[in-house]
């Protein structure tokens, strides 16, 4: 079709074993410099991800951010993949009890656990990505993913020949729905005739299920797919390659994952975001708030695939670039109602006083 286009189980036992071994919480990797903060106190940073860091997307980008904190700030680091809300909270508490300076829960779904735990460990700074809960030692990072998603929609609207665009995600989280709406608005701004077909896989890890959803959409005439599915997205790319339709990468630069079908990627520069917060925590300037990071901060951006650049209509690319200029200047209003900013922060109770 491309040629025709315009071109844990074992969680409790593991925790006991790790405690006995005196290593990081939940089996996480630990490394870094022991004198990374004043007075020889280790600067310890932990990351909880909801999926595998091998996904080349959301979780892999967060782990890259964690290792940058190690390499650039001398942090001792620890990582664990968590599955359930009970595990979120348990590991948040373990890291707080072990004196970690900064703990990142990577995803909207970590908000409630962080809100419950943060007051009990006021010396630990808790960060929730895609989050809006705040407290003296709790911050959310609102990635304005919608901004570059709108630009991607513009490109897709110009490249489809069937006028059917597919949206596929792991689960129906509010940030995902907002980015899908932004993509649809961008596509319709270029091509009012487009029809949007949306599917949710039900999880973020099942590559086969991702492929099945993509094949089902392609059978309905979809010729461009915008996915936000983490590891399951790898199956979507497989389907796109087999059926020769286009797709978009998300969260990380996935252009090299399937360079013959990925038009471009809506990238969140997680290392840049993590470094920004890590410097605050290490330098003692951190304050709890919602931190909105988007195109103007060079944290969110649309990165077109050079291998397919010649197939993107020049007028669509110019239009998307113009929107990028407006976004960087703060003068683009078409997605402002979708972005999650400080005005939507949900405060939590202040930390409990020390005995």
C-alpha positions in Angstrom: 0.0 0.0 0.0 2.9 2.3 0.6 3.8 2.6 -3.1 0.3 4.1 -3.7 0.6 6.8 -1.0 1.9 10.3 -1.5 4.7 9.5 0.1 5.6 -9.7 40.8 5.2 -12.8 40.2 7.6 -13.5 43.3 7.5 -9.9 44.5 7.6 -10.6 48.3 10.3 -13.3 48.1 12.3 -11.0 45.9 12.1 -8.1 48.4 13.2 -10.3 51.2 16.1 -11.6 49.2 17.1 -8.1 48.3 16.9 -6.8 51.8 19.1 -9.6 52.9 21.6 -8.8 50.2 21.4 -5.1 51.1 20.9 -4.0 47.6 18.4 -1.7 46.0 14.7 -2.1 46.4 13.0 -4.8 44.3 16.1 -6.0 42.5 17.0 -2.7 40.9 20.3 -2.0 39.4 22.5 0.3 41.5 25.6 2.2 40.4 27.2 5.6 40.7 29.5 7.7 42.8 29.4 7.7 46.6 30.4 11.3 46.8 28.0 12.8 44.3 26.6 15.2 46.9 28.1 17.5 49.5 29.6 15.8 52.5 30.0 12.4 50.8 26.2 11.7 51.0 25.2 9.6 48.0 22.8 11.1 45.6 20.5 8.1 45.1 17.8 8.0 42.4 15.3 5.3 41.7 12.9 4.6 38.8 9.7 2.6 38.8 8.4 1.7 35.3 5.2 0.0 34.5 6.7 -2.0 31.6 10.0 -3.4 30.3 12.9 -1.0 29.5 13.4 -3.0 26.3 10.3 -1.4 24.7 12.3 1.2 22.8 9.7 3.7 23.8 8.2 5.1 27.0 10.1 2.8 29.5 13.3 2.7 27.6 13.4 6.4 27.4 13.0 6.7 31.1 15.8 4.3 31.8 18.0 6.4 29.5 17.1 9.3 31.6 18.1 7.4 34.8 21.5 6.4 33.4 22.1 10.0 32.3 21.6 11.0 36.0 24.2 8.4 36.9 26.7 9.5 34.2 26.2 13.3 34.5 25.4 13.8 38.1 27.2 10.8 39.7 23.9 9.4 41.0 23.6 5.9 42.4 20.7 4.4 40.5 18.1 1.7 41.0 15.3 0.5 38.7 12.4 -1.9 39.1 9.6 -2.8 36.8 6.3 -2.8 38.7 2.9 -4.3 37.7 0.2 -3.4 40.3 -0.8 -0.4 42.4 0.2 -2.4 45.5 3.7 -2.8 44.1 3.9 0.9 43.2 3.2 1.8 46.8 5.4 -0.8 48.4 8.4 0.1 46.3 7.9 3.8 46.8 8.0 3.1 50.6 11.1 0.9 50.3 13.0 3.6 48.4 11.9 6.3 50.9 13.0 4.1 53.8 16.4 3.6 52.2 17.0 7.3 51.9 16.7 7.8 48.2 16.8 11.5 47.3 14.6 11.2 44.2 12.1 8.5 43.1 10.4 8.6 39.8 7.1 6.8 39.2 7.0 6.7 35.4 3.4 7.2 34.4 0.0 8.7 35.1 -1.0 5.5 37.0 1.6 6.1 39.8 -0.2 9.2 41.1 -2.3 7.7 43.8 0.6 5.6 45.3 2.9 8.6 45.3 0.3 10.8 47.0 -0.1 8.2 49.8 3.6 7.6 50.3 5.2 11.1 49.9 4.0 12.6 53.2 5.7 9.8 55.1 9.1 10.4 53.6 9.6 14.2 53.4 13.3 13.9 52.6 12.6 11.9 49.4 11.5 13.8 46.4 8.8 11.9 44.5 8.2 12.6 40.8 5.3 11.3 38.7 5.6 11.6 34.9 2.4 12.6 33.2 1.2 13.4 36.7 -0.7 16.3 38.2 -0.4 15.6 42.0 1.7 18.0 44.0 3.0 18.4 47.5 6.1 19.8 49.3 8.1 16.8 48.2 6.0 15.6 45.2 5.9 16.9 41.7 4.3 15.9 38.5 5.8 16.3 35.0 3.2 17.2 32.4 4.6 16.4 29.0 2.8 18.4 26.4 2.7 15.4 24.1 -0.4 16.8 22.5 1.6 19.6 20.8 3.8 17.4 18.6 0.9 14.9 18.2 -1.0 17.7 16.4 1.9 18.1 14.0 2.0 14.4 13.4 -1.7 14.4 12.6 -1.1 17.1 10.0 1.5 14.9 8.2 -0.8 11.9 8.4 -3.8 13.8 7.0 -1.7 14.8 4.0 -0.3 11.3 3.4 -3.3 9.1 3.6 -5.0 8.0 0.4 -7.8 6.1 2.0 -8.7 9.0 4.3 -8.7 6.5 7.2 -6.2 7.0 10.1 -5.7 4.5 12.9 -5.0 5.3 16.6 -3.9 2.4 18.8 -2.8 2.6 22.5 -2.2 0.2 25.3 -4.9 1.4 27.6 -7.3 4.4 27.8 -5.3 6.8 30.0 -6.2 10.5 30.0 -2.9 11.6 28.6 -3.2 9.1 25.7 -6.7 10.2 24.9 -5.6 13.8 24.9 -2.8 13.1 22.4 -5.2 11.1 20.2 -7.6 14.0 20.1 -4.7 16.4 19.2 -3.6 14.1 16.4 -7.1 13.9 15.0 -7.4 17.7 15.1 -4.1 18.1 13.2 -5.2 15.6 10.6 -8.6 17.3 10.0 -7.0 20.7 9.8 -5.2 19.4 6.7 -7.7 17.0 5.4 -11.3 17.4 6.7 -12.3 14.1 5.0 -10.3 11.9 7.3 -12.0 9.2 9.4 -10.4 8.3 12.7 -10.5 4.6 13.9 -9.4 4.1 17.6 -8.4 0.9 19.3 -7.1 0.0 22.8 -5.1 -3.2 23.3 -5.8 -3.6 27.0 -2.1 -3.7 28.0 1.2 -2.2 27.1 3.4 -5.4 26.7 1.6 -7.8 24.3 3.4 -7.5 21.0 1.1 -10.1 19.4 -2.1 -8.2 20.5 -0.6 -5.0 19.2 -0.1 -6.6 15.8 -3.6 -8.0 15.8 -5.1 -4.6 16.5 -3.1 -3.1 13.7 -4.1 -5.8 11.2 -7.8 -5.3 12.1 -7.5 -1.6 11.4 -5.6 -2.1 8.2 -8.4 -4.5 7.1 -10.8 -1.6 7.5 -8.8 0.6 5.2 -6.4 2.4 7.6 -3.2 3.4 5.8 -1.5 5.4 8.5 -1.3 4.4 12.2 -0.4 6.6 15.1 0.4 4.3 18.1 1.2 4.9 21.7 1.6 1.3 23.0 5.1 0.9 24.4 6.3 -2.7 23.9 3.0 -3.7 22.2 3.8 -1.0 19.6 6.5 -3.2 18.2 3.8 -5.5 17.0 2.0 -2.6 15.3 5.2 -1.9 13.4 5.4 -5.5 12.3 1.9 -5.3 10.9 2.6 -2.0 9.1 5.7 -3.6 7.5 3.8 -6.7 6.4 0.9 -4.7 4.9 3.0 -1.8 3.7 1.2 1.0 5.5 2.7 3.9 7.4 3.0 4.4 11.2 4.3 6.8 13.7 6.7 6.2 16.6 6.0 7.7 20.0 7.7 8.7 23.3 11.2 7.8 22.0 12.7 8.3 18.5 11.6 5.0 17.0 12.4 5.9 13.4 15.2 3.3 13.2 12.9 0.5 14.6 11.1 0.2 11.2 12.6 2.9 9.0 10.7 1.7 5.9 7.3 2.4 7.4 7.7 4.9 10.3 7.1 8.4 9.0 8.4 10.1 12.1 8.3 9.9 15.9 6.6 12.1 18.5 9.5 12.2 20.9 9.6 12.9 24.6 13.2 13.7 25.6 13.1 12.0 28.9 16.8 12.3 29.6 16.5 16.1 29.3 13.5 16.2 31.6 15.1 13.9 34.2 18.3 16.0 34.2 16.3 19.2 34.8 14.6 17.7 37.9 17.7 15.8 39.0 19.7 19.1 39.1 17.0 20.7 41.3 16.9 17.8 43.7 20.7 17.5 44.0 21.1 21.3 44.3 18.4 21.7 46.9 16.2 23.9 44.8 13.4 21.4 44.2 9.8 22.5 45.0 6.7 20.4 44.5 4.6 21.6 41.5 3.4 20.5 38.1 6.2 21.0 35.6 4.9 21.4 32.1 7.4 20.6 29.4 6.6 20.8 25.7 7.9 21.9 22.3 9.1 25.3 23.6 11.3 23.4 26.2 12.7 21.1 23.5 11.5 18.2 25.5 8.6 17.2 23.2 9.2 17.3 19.4 8.2 15.7 16.1 11.2 14.1 14.5 10.6 13.0 10.9 12.3 10.0 9.5 15.0 11.1 7.0 14.6 7.8 5.1 11.0 8.7 4.2 11.3 12.5 4.1 10.9 12.7 0.4 7.5 11.1 0.7 6.1 13.7 3.0 4.2 16.4 0.9 6.2 19.6 1.1 3.1 21.7 1.9 2.2 19.5 4.9 5.8 19.6 6.2 5.8 23.4 5.9 2.5 23.7 7.7 3.7 21.4 10.5 6.9 23.4 10.8 4.8 26.6 11.0 2.9 25.2 13.9 6.2 24.3 15.6 7.2 27.9 15.4 4.0 29.0 17.0 4.3 26.4 19.7 7.8 27.5 20.6 6.5 31.1 20.8 3.5 30.1 22.9 1.1 31.4 20.2 -0.6 28.2 19.2 -4.0 27.6 20.8 -5.5 24.6 19.0 -4.5 22.1 21.7 -4.3 24.3 24.8 -7.5 22.8 26.2 -5.9 19.4 26.0 -2.6 20.0 27.7 -2.1 19.2 31.3 -0.7 22.2 33.2 -0.2 23.6 36.6 -3.8 24.8 36.8 -4.9 21.2 37.0 -2.6 20.2 39.9 -4.1 18.1 42.7 -2.5 19.0 46.0 -1.9 16.3 48.7 -1.4 16.7 52.4 1.8 18.2 53.8 4.5 15.7 55.0 4.0 14.3 58.5 6.2 16.0 61.1 9.2 14.1 62.3 9.1 12.7 65.8 
